[in-house]
């Protein structure tokens, strides 16, 4: 089955005060070991579409340089606009994998677990990652029959309404990979590359 990996990387990192997606991960990693490059590497075996901020955004150039020639679309506004853009890009695919670019523990192996479950259920259910305690997280893989529902999304609340309306299969990922994001300065300072879960 054909799945498009949609990487959401249009956020402004307002709680951080710097571009958390393009900055090298702490404590002492290579310049290209960033949240965004890790997200792209995790789904590099799939077709991808990266959602970037508008070209006049101060973080656009650095993020665009990191993704290179990967297909991208530019979005400004609430998170729902990123989701709508990805659903539009995914027409013709069997599924759309929504990845959040600030989740550095997600790996190619994790993505494979989701796509394998999606194929097992013949693309007829949403497949969502969770942690070992059952807490729902990301990535989330949506079947094509959901794509039209994205048009009704509004604001920054995400796709919870869509997930509630369709059959759902949860997949447990190792460690806290499905629920760990770098969303605060404290999380950034506490992050260690050796903590990555595979």
Number of C-alpha atoms within 10 A of each C-alpha: 11 15 22 24 28 32 26 23 27 27 22 18 17 11 10 15 10 13 17 25 28 25 16 18 22 15 12 10 12 10 11 14 19 23 25 27 18 21 27 25 15 21 23 14 12 19 15 22 21 27 26 24 25 16 13 8 12 12 21 19 15 13 23 18 10 18 16 9 8 13 12 21 15 16 22 16 13 15 20 20 22 27 25 21 20 27 25 14 18 24 14 11 16 20 28 25 28 22 23 21 28 24 22 27 24 31 19 17 14 23 24 15 15 24 22 14 19 24 15 11 13 12 21 20 24 28 27 25 26 23 20 15 9 12 13 17 20 23 26 26 28 27 21 20 14 18 22 12 14 20 14 11 18 15 10 13 11 17 19 9 13 17 17 10 11 15 11 15 17 19 21 21 25 17 17 20 26 27 18 17 21 21 15 14 14 10 13 16 12 10 17 14 14 7 12 15 17 13
